[in-house]
Structures are given as structure tokens and as C-alpha cells.
Amino acid sequence: MSFWTLIRIEFLKLRKNRAVAVGLGSLVAFLLLMIWGFYSYASRQTGGLSIFREAVEHPSYFNGLLFSLYSVYFAFHFVIPVIVAMIAGAQISGEAHGGTLRAILSRPVGRAELVLSKFLVTGLYAWIVLASFIALNLLVGLLLGGWGDLGLYPGPLALVDEPGSIARNEALGRFALATLSGSWSLLTLVALAFLFSVLVDNPVVSVTGAILAYLILTVIGRVEFFSDIKAYFFTTDMDFWRVVFKPEIPWREAAWSAFRCGAYIFGLLLAAVVLFDRRDITT
């Protein structure tokens, strides 16, 4: 069986996976909550005179681009990784738990090829999820608040120390860059989830392990007590995706973090392949 045939089969499996529908439904629900939150906040701050357009600190502060940035930022940290880990963590363990792994390996299929095909398809899924979510946010933002310049202010995004802005057309290009940097960042979590999926036969355990590892390191990395060691967390390097929204992109810093993410991806995936290749499949 050729490698490309494996990829096609895995893609067909992914399309039928109910977890995909659950994940996409969760993102839609999250987007609706973000719309409600922005609407209620803008109404409160402007006396209910407008949805996003009236200013608290700047005339164009509340617009569709700002809404999209905040929505993508919070979804990327707390929703999208969980959705991606749900799929990635069950790729091998799900086959083992369902009793299909031994049947698959009884065919002329290399174990490394099987892992790599599943990894590539899951990586493509992560990119589709992120790109689709960003596009949907931009569309909703355009309809509700219109597009103007992207205002940047000191706050939870931690992108600037002083107020600034990015012109509309350039900001749209930055969102396109975010789909690439964010997808590369998510591959780190995909590789970690694959390692968990190889180590255990229960998909619930492998998915939970990957999600807990991500969430614990993410939370700890935000606590000041651990500022000296957070540089060694893979979640710290995963955060590089958002620097594309700084007024001046720190390309050297972004490249270094992307390189470190690549090292994590390669190392974790290599470990998963080696361990799976040596594993005794009895069921």
C-alpha cells in the first residue's frame, strides 16, 4: 500500500469522525459567546449607542478586526488546542482500543508510514480548523462592526506597551500569517498527542494526557513564580504565533521560536515512531 493511499484513507476516516463535528460545533458556540461578550461590553461602555464602533479610548477601537483578534487569541489558547488534541490523541490509541490496529498492520503497511500519514492528515486538520475559524471571525466582524484599522492597546494580548495600530489591508495580511504560524505552533501539540497515543491503548487516557500537559504548562507559564523556567516549556514557544500582530514583527524572535517548535515536533514525532515500531501489537 502506497504512502499516498494511506493518507487518502486516513483523510476519509477523519471526515467520518464524530469528534470533528463536536470540535467545530464547539468553535461556533465559542464564537457566539464572543459576539455576545463584545456586544454587551461595547454597549455598556458607550451607553448602548452602537455595537463596536463607539470608542472607549479610540474612535475605531471596537471594530471587526479587533473582535477577530481577541476571538482568535482566546480560542487558540483554550479551545482550539483541545479540539486538535481530541483528534490527534486518538489516532493510534483509538485504533488499538477499537481492535483495528492489528488488522491494519497485517497488511503491507509500514509502521512509520502509518504514523506519518496520520500525523500529516491531523496536521492538515489543525490548519483547516484554524484557517476556517479565522475566516469566519473576519466575516462576522465585517458584518457586525465593519473593518477599519486594527487598534492595538496594552492589555491581555500583551502585544504593545503603548497604543498603536495596523492599517486594515496589512492587518488582513497579518491574519493570513497567523494561519501559518498558528498551524505550525499547533503541530507541537499534535506531536505530543501522538506520543501519548502510542504509549497507551485507551484514547480517553491519551487525549486527556495531552490536554492536561498543555493546560498545566500554559497556566504555570503565566504565573510569575515560574518565570525562570517557563522558557523551557513547549507552550512558551507555541505562543510565538501571535507576534505577527505586533506593529513591527520581530522576525528573529519569531524564527527562533518557530525553530524550537520544529525541534519539539521532530523529537516527539521521532519518539512516537520509534516506540510504535518496537511495540508488540497483540490485539
C-alpha positions, 0 to 999 in steps of 0.5 A: 500500500502506497504512502499516498493511499494511506493518507487518502484513507486516513483523510476519509476516516477523519471526515467520518469522525464524530469528534470533528463535528463536536470540535467545530460545533464547539468553535461556533458556540465559542464564537457566539459567546464572543459576539455576545461578550463584545456586544454587551461590553461595547454597549455598556461602555458607550451607553448602548449607542452602537455595537463596536464602533463607539470608542472607549479610548479610540474612535475605531477601537471596537471594530471587526478586526479587533473582535477577530483578534481577541476571538482568535487569541482566546480560542487558540489558547483554550479551545482550539488546542483541545479540539486538535488534541481530541483528534490527534490523541486518538489516532493510534490509541483509538485504533488499538482500543477499537481492535483495528490496529492489528488488522491494519498492520497485517497488511503491507503497511509500514509502521512509520508510514502509518504514523506519518500519514496520520500525523500529516492528515491531523496536521492538515486538520489543525490548519483547516480548523484554524484557517476556517475559524479565522475566516469566519471571525473576519466575516462576522466582524465585517458584518457586525462592526465593519473593518477599519484599522486594527487598534492595538492597546496594552492589555491581555494580548500583551502585544504593545506597551503603548497604543498603536495600530495596523492599517486594515489591508496589512492587518488582513495580511497579518491574519493570513500569517497567523494561519501559518504560524498558528498551524505550525505552533499547533503541530507541537501539540499534535506531536505530543498527542501522538506520543501519548497515543502510542504509549497507551491503548485507551484514547480517553487516557491519551487525549486527556494526557495531552490536554492536561500537559498543555493546560498545566504548562500554559497556566504555570507559564503565566504565573510569575513564580515560574518565570525562570523556567517557563522558557523551557516549556513547549507552550512558551514557544507555541505562543510565538504565533501571535507576534505577527500582530505586533506593529513591527514583527520581530522576525528573529524572535519569531524564527527562533521560536518557530525553530524550537517548535520544529525541534519539539515536533521532530523529537516527539514525532521521532519518539512516537515512531520509534516506540510504535515500531518496537511495540508488540501489537497483540490485539 
